[in-house]
Amino acid sequence: MTEQTTSSTGRATDLARYVVGKIERIQAGLVDQQSSAAKATAARLRRALTRPAGSVPEVWEITLGGLPENLIGHGDEPSSAEQAAHTTLCLFAVHQQSQGERMHQSGWGLGRSLQELHRKLGGADDLESGPLIRRFNALSTADSLDEMLWHLRSLITQLRAQGISLDYGRLARDLYSYPVPEYRDAVRLRWGRDFYTYRPEDTGTSDATGTTTSSDN
C-alpha cells in the first residue's frame, strides 16, 4: 500500500467518524426527543442537498463545524471530503424525514439496503433489467457528482418509503472515494458484492467507519 493510499484511507475513516457523529446527534433529536431544533436542522439540510458544500451559510455549522483539519480544503472549491460530508448529511436528512425509526444503521451498505428493497418489493423487479437495477446501474456508472446525486436521491427516497436503513458512514466513504478514478472500481465492487451476495440471515456488522466485522468466532 502506497503512502498516498494510506493517507487517503485515513482521511476516509476520519470523514466517516465525523459524519456518523453528526448524524447520530441529529437522529437522536428527531427520533428520541422529537426536537423542533433537530427538525429544523434536517429541513435546512434537505434544502441544501443540491448545492455545493460551503455555499449555504445556514448549514455551515452542521456540515463544516468540527471537521477534522486534514479534511479541510484550502482553495476556492470545497475539498472532496467537505463535499462528501455535505452530500451525505443532506441525503440522511432526506432519508430520515417523517420516519419513527433510525434510518442510519451500521452494517447496511448501499448494495445490502437495495437488495433488501428488492426483497420487500416482493422480488418482482427483474435483477437484470428491472427499474431498480437500472437505477442502481445508472448510479454506478455516473460520471459526475450531479448525475450520481440524482440517482442516489431517488434510491434513498425508495428506501425511506420501505423503512430500510443505510450506513451513512460507509456512504460517506464511498462518496469521498468515487470521484477518484483509481478508487471508483473498488466502490462499484463493494456495491455489487453487497447487492448480489447479501442474505437476510447474515449477522455481520460494521463500526462507525464502515469497516465490516463478523460475529463468527
Number of C-alpha atoms within 10 A of each C-alpha: 5 7 8 9 11 11 12 14 14 13 19 25 19 21 26 28 22 22 26 26 14 16 23 14 11 24 25 14 17 25 18 12 11 13 15 11 12 18 19 12 18 26 15 17 26 19 14 22 21 15 14 16 24 18 11 15 11 13 20 14 11 22 26 18 11 11 18 14 9 12 18 15 14 8 7 6 12 18 16 19 26 22 22 28 31 27 27 28 26 26 24 25 24 20 26 23 16 13 13 12 14 18 24 20 19 22 25 26 26 25 22 26 23 27 22 22 22 19 13 13 11 9 12 10 14 12 14 10 11 11 12 19 18 14 17 20 16 16 20 20 14 16 12 11 15 13 13 17 18 15 17 19 17 12 21 22 16 16 20 19 13 13 18 22 26 26 25 30 34 30 25 28 26 25 23 27 22 23 15 11 9 10 14 17 15 14 19 18 13 15 20 18 14 19 21 13 11 17 12 9 6 10 11 13 16 18 16 22 24 25 13 15 12 10 8 6 3
